[in-house]
Amino acid sequence: MARLRAHIDPTGVAIAALMLLMGSSQRPKSIPALDGAVATGVYAALMAVGVVMLMVRRRHPLAFVLVTGAAMVAHVAVFTQISPLAAIVTAAAEVLSGHRPADHLARWTT
């Protein structure tokens, strides 16, 4: 149990809980070919991936970017609307990972 705790980020748990609250209320509209139970299953799987990766994002940043990137590609392929899941995971990848374009610019100008 202690080894598992070492991999889980408390901030990520809070963000994941927020994502579950916002994202579980309704799923976005899907493409007509996958409407119904299949789309609900895909959304649940994407939600599970997002929650797990948000909790371990600080300990495994490369895995977070790769896995959530693939999940967001699947989200775009299946759903026609942006969901809270996509918004929160994308914001976490940009803001919380610490990789900002302004940081790179500052390194070149100083």
GROMACS elastic network, one bead per residue, 0.5 to 0.9 nm:
[ bonds ]
;  ai    aj funct       b0    kb
    1     4     6  0.51524   500
    1     5     6  0.63183   500
    1     6     6  0.88023   500
    2     5     6  0.50248   500
    2     6     6  0.63253   500
    3     6     6  0.51704   500
    3     7     6  0.69007   500
    4     7     6  0.54305   500
    4     8     6  0.66665   500
    5     8     6  0.52140   500
    5     9     6  0.80216   500
    6     9     6  0.78957   500
    6    59     6  0.84359   500
    7    55     6  0.80252   500
    7    56     6  0.58399   500
    7    57     6  0.88476   500
    7    58     6  0.83358   500
    7    59     6  0.58932   500
    7    60     6  0.82267   500
    8    11     6  0.88866   500
    8    12     6  0.75061   500
    8    13     6  0.75687   500
    8    54     6  0.88650   500
    8    55     6  0.52754   500
    8    56     6  0.50689   500
    8    57     6  0.82191   500
    8    58     6  0.82403   500
    8    59     6  0.74971   500
    9    12     6  0.51070   500
    9    13     6  0.63629   500
    9    14     6  0.89107   500
    9    54     6  0.81518   500
    9    55     6  0.53573   500
    9    56     6  0.59257   500
    9    57     6  0.74186   500
    9    58     6  0.66260   500
    9    59     6  0.75709   500
   10    13     6  0.50105   500
   10    14     6  0.64296   500
   10    15     6  0.87632   500
   10    55     6  0.72852   500
   11    14     6  0.51457   500
   11    15     6  0.62831   500
   11    16     6  0.85336   500
   11    54     6  0.87232   500
   11    55     6  0.76431   500
   12    15     6  0.50337   500
   12    16     6  0.59207   500
   12    17     6  0.84663   500
   12    51     6  0.83140   500
   12    52     6  0.89344   500
   12    53     6  0.84296   500
   12    54     6  0.50139   500
   12    56     6  0.70378   500
   12    57     6  0.71868   500
   12    58     6  0.81694   500
   13    17     6  0.61059   500
   13    18     6  0.86227   500
   13    51     6  0.78561   500
   13    52     6  0.87453   500
   13    54     6  0.70231   500
   13    55     6  0.51566   500
   13    56     6  0.87336   500
   14    17     6  0.51050   500
   14    18     6  0.63044   500
   14    19     6  0.86507   500
   14    55     6  0.84867   500
   15    18     6  0.50450   500
   15    19     6  0.61594   500
   15    20     6  0.86497   500
   15    51     6  0.83873   500
   15    54     6  0.72093   500
   15    55     6  0.81724   500
   15    88     6  0.80352   500
   15    92     6  0.86658   500
   16    20     6  0.61522   500
   16    21     6  0.86395   500
   16    50     6  0.75732   500
   16    52     6  0.79223   500
   16    53     6  0.88474   500
   16    54     6  0.60846   500
   16    55     6  0.68747   500
   16    88     6  0.87278   500
   17    20     6  0.50588   500
   17    21     6  0.62407   500
   17    22     6  0.86518   500
   17    51     6  0.78506   500
   18    21     6  0.51453   500
   18    22     6  0.61627   500
   18    23     6  0.83018   500
   18    88     6  0.88475   500
   19    22     6  0.51844   500
   19    23     6  0.55751   500
   19    24     6  0.79665   500
   19    47     6  0.83215   500
   19    50     6  0.85844   500
   19    51     6  0.76196   500
   19    84     6  0.67333   500
   19    85     6  0.60800   500
   19    88     6  0.66654   500
   19    89     6  0.84807   500
   20    23     6  0.52036   500
   20    24     6  0.55486   500
   20    25     6  0.84749   500
   20    47     6  0.75314   500
   20    51     6  0.76985   500
   20    84     6  0.89471   500
   20    85     6  0.80262   500
   21    24     6  0.58360   500
   21    25     6  0.70152   500
   22    25     6  0.62199   500
   22    26     6  0.83608   500
   22    83     6  0.89972   500
   22    84     6  0.61673   500
   22    85     6  0.78609   500
   23    26     6  0.64180   500
   23    27     6  0.69830   500
   23    47     6  0.78056   500
   23    83     6  0.68975   500
   23    84     6  0.52448   500
   23    85     6  0.56505   500
   24    27     6  0.69545   500
   24    44     6  0.84788   500
   24    47     6  0.84099   500
   24    84     6  0.89727   500
   24    85     6  0.89166   500
   26    83     6  0.87631   500
   27    30     6  0.85023   500
   27    39     6  0.85003   500
   27    40     6  0.71120   500
   27    43     6  0.68722   500
   27    44     6  0.89234   500
   27    79     6  0.89674   500
   27    83     6  0.70815   500
   28    43     6  0.85436   500
   28    79     6  0.63579   500
   28    80     6  0.71470   500
   28    81     6  0.54722   500
   28    82     6  0.68375   500
   28    83     6  0.58176   500
   29    32     6  0.87511   500
   29    35     6  0.79902   500
   29    39     6  0.86669   500
   29    78     6  0.87715   500
   29    79     6  0.57318   500
   29    80     6  0.57012   500
   29    81     6  0.59174   500
   29    82     6  0.88803   500
   30    33     6  0.81552   500
   30    34     6  0.64795   500
   30    35     6  0.58779   500
   30    36     6  0.85745   500
   30    39     6  0.65138   500
   30    77     6  0.89040   500
   30    78     6  0.56406   500
   30    80     6  0.54396   500
   30    81     6  0.75141   500
   31    34     6  0.57308   500
   31    35     6  0.64557   500
   31    39     6  0.85670   500
   31    77     6  0.82333   500
   31    78     6  0.58273   500
   31    79     6  0.58061   500
   31    80     6  0.63022   500
   32    35     6  0.53885   500
   34    37     6  0.80837   500
   34    38     6  0.59195   500
   34    39     6  0.55198   500
   34    78     6  0.73077   500
   34    79     6  0.89700   500
   35    38     6  0.65947   500
   35    39     6  0.55326   500
   35    40     6  0.81232   500
   36    39     6  0.55606   500
   36    40     6  0.63699   500
   36    41     6  0.87978   500
   37    40     6  0.50162   500
   37    41     6  0.61155   500
   37    42     6  0.86129   500
   38    41     6  0.50896   500
   38    42     6  0.61992   500
   38    43     6  0.86072   500
   39    42     6  0.50383   500
   39    43     6  0.60881   500
   39    44     6  0.85351   500
   39    78     6  0.74236   500
   39    79     6  0.81494   500
   40    43     6  0.50958   500
   40    44     6  0.61248   500
   40    45     6  0.86147   500
   41    44     6  0.50547   500
   41    45     6  0.61603   500
   41    46     6  0.85817   500
   42    45     6  0.51080   500
   42    46     6  0.61488   500
   42    47     6  0.85163   500
   42    74     6  0.87347   500
   42    75     6  0.84473   500
   42    78     6  0.81924   500
   43    46     6  0.50494   500
   43    47     6  0.60240   500
   43    48     6  0.85863   500
   43    75     6  0.78352   500
   43    78     6  0.89375   500
   43    79     6  0.88582   500
   44    48     6  0.61693   500
   44    49     6  0.86462   500
   45    48     6  0.50755   500
   45    49     6  0.62171   500
   45    50     6  0.85551   500
   46    49     6  0.51045   500
   46    50     6  0.60686   500
   46    51     6  0.85960   500
   46    68     6  0.87556   500
   46    71     6  0.61418   500
   46    72     6  0.82277   500
   46    74     6  0.82409   500
   46    75     6  0.75360   500
   46    85     6  0.81458   500
   47    50     6  0.50493   500
   47    51     6  0.61310   500
   47    52     6  0.86630   500
   47    85     6  0.66346   500
   48    51     6  0.51833   500
   48    52     6  0.62202   500
   48    53     6  0.85294   500
   49    52     6  0.53281   500
   49    53     6  0.60545   500
   49    54     6  0.84685   500
   49    67     6  0.78826   500
   49    68     6  0.74055   500
   49    71     6  0.74950   500
   50    53     6  0.52428   500
   50    54     6  0.59727   500
   50    55     6  0.86142   500
   50    64     6  0.89061   500
   50    67     6  0.85955   500
   50    68     6  0.65187   500
   50    71     6  0.78226   500
   50    85     6  0.73608   500
   50    86     6  0.87637   500
   50    89     6  0.66269   500
   51    54     6  0.52355   500
   51    55     6  0.63800   500
   51    89     6  0.88640   500
   52    55     6  0.52984   500
   52    56     6  0.66315   500
   52    57     6  0.86112   500
   53    56     6  0.52553   500
   53    57     6  0.56681   500
   53    60     6  0.85927   500
   53    63     6  0.79181   500
   53    64     6  0.54790   500
   53    65     6  0.87782   500
   53    67     6  0.76001   500
   53    68     6  0.71737   500
   53    89     6  0.89882   500
   54    57     6  0.51793   500
   54    58     6  0.83140   500
   54    64     6  0.73068   500
   54    68     6  0.89339   500
   54    89     6  0.75067   500
   54    92     6  0.77813   500
   55    58     6  0.79318   500
   55    59     6  0.88619   500
   56    59     6  0.55050   500
   56    60     6  0.60181   500
   56    61     6  0.78343   500
   56    63     6  0.88715   500
   56    64     6  0.73984   500
   57    60     6  0.52488   500
   57    61     6  0.50027   500
   57    62     6  0.81704   500
   57    63     6  0.76359   500
   57    64     6  0.52446   500
   57    65     6  0.82191   500
   57    92     6  0.88917   500
   57    93     6  0.86842   500
   57    96     6  0.89660   500
   57    97     6  0.78016   500
   58    61     6  0.55516   500
   58    64     6  0.83631   500
   58    96     6  0.87206   500
   58    97     6  0.73363   500
   60    63     6  0.55038   500
   60    64     6  0.62255   500
   60    65     6  0.89067   500
   61    65     6  0.62538   500
   61    66     6  0.86616   500
   61    93     6  0.89193   500
   61    97     6  0.72186   500
   62    65     6  0.52194   500
   62    66     6  0.61627   500
   62    67     6  0.84873   500
   63    66     6  0.51557   500
   63    67     6  0.58220   500
   63    68     6  0.81335   500
   64    67     6  0.54809   500
   64    68     6  0.58248   500
   64    69     6  0.80393   500
   64    93     6  0.78451   500
   65    68     6  0.54766   500
   65    69     6  0.57123   500
   65    70     6  0.85016   500
   65    93     6  0.65708   500
   66    69     6  0.51454   500
   66    70     6  0.62852   500
   66    71     6  0.86790   500
   67    70     6  0.52019   500
   67    71     6  0.61998   500
   67    72     6  0.86801   500
   68    72     6  0.60260   500
   68    73     6  0.85237   500
   68    89     6  0.71518   500
   68    90     6  0.81961   500
   68    93     6  0.82560   500
   69    72     6  0.51450   500
   69    73     6  0.63050   500
   69    74     6  0.87344   500
   69    90     6  0.84618   500
   69    93     6  0.88853   500
   70    73     6  0.50848   500
   70    74     6  0.63459   500
   70    75     6  0.86391   500
   71    74     6  0.50657   500
   71    75     6  0.61435   500
   71    76     6  0.87310   500
   71    86     6  0.89012   500
   72    76     6  0.61677   500
   72    77     6  0.85145   500
   72    86     6  0.65611   500
   72    89     6  0.83886   500
   72    90     6  0.81642   500
   73    76     6  0.51850   500
   73    77     6  0.62215   500
   73    78     6  0.87664   500
   74    78     6  0.61802   500
   74    79     6  0.83724   500
   75    78     6  0.53559   500
   75    79     6  0.56761   500
   75    80     6  0.85399   500
   75    82     6  0.84830   500
   75    83     6  0.88936   500
   75    86     6  0.75589   500
   76    79     6  0.55709   500
   76    80     6  0.69012   500
   76    81     6  0.82012   500
   76    82     6  0.81739   500
   77    80     6  0.79898   500
   79    82     6  0.75633   500
   79    83     6  0.86800   500
   82    85     6  0.80738   500
   82    86     6  0.62643   500
   82    87     6  0.70914   500
   83    86     6  0.52980   500
   83    87     6  0.63929   500
   83    88     6  0.87231   500
   84    87     6  0.50084   500
   84    88     6  0.59733   500
   84    89     6  0.83853   500
   85    88     6  0.54452   500
   85    89     6  0.60830   500
   85    90     6  0.84061   500
   86    89     6  0.53526   500
   86    90     6  0.59173   500
   86    91     6  0.83847   500
   87    90     6  0.53213   500
   87    91     6  0.60428   500
   87    92     6  0.85359   500
   88    91     6  0.50989   500
   88    92     6  0.60289   500
   88    93     6  0.85513   500
   89    92     6  0.50599   500
   89    93     6  0.61584   500
   89    94     6  0.86880   500
   90    93     6  0.50748   500
   90    94     6  0.62739   500
   90    95     6  0.85361   500
   91    94     6  0.51374   500
   91    95     6  0.57154   500
   91    96     6  0.73771   500
   92    95     6  0.54094   500
   92    97     6  0.66560   500
   93    96     6  0.61317   500
   93    97     6  0.56107   500
   93    98     6  0.84974   500
   93    99     6  0.84287   500
   94    97     6  0.60723   500
   94    98     6  0.72018   500
   94    99     6  0.65749   500
   94   100     6  0.68806   500
   95    98     6  0.59463   500
   95    99     6  0.71562   500
   95   100     6  0.70908   500
   96    99     6  0.79872   500
   97   100     6  0.83719   500
   98   103     6  0.86048   500
   99   102     6  0.86710   500
   99   103     6  0.71649   500
   99   104     6  0.81504   500
  100   103     6  0.54254   500
  100   104     6  0.69223   500
  101   104     6  0.52192   500
  101   105     6  0.63020   500
  101   106     6  0.87090   500
  102   106     6  0.61007   500
  102   107     6  0.87375   500
  103   106     6  0.51330   500
  103   107     6  0.64926   500
  104   107     6  0.52791   500
  104   108     6  0.67162   500
  105   108     6  0.52973   500
  105   109     6  0.63268   500
  105   110     6  0.88187   500
  106   109     6  0.52207   500
  106   110     6  0.61596   500
  107   110     6  0.57492   500
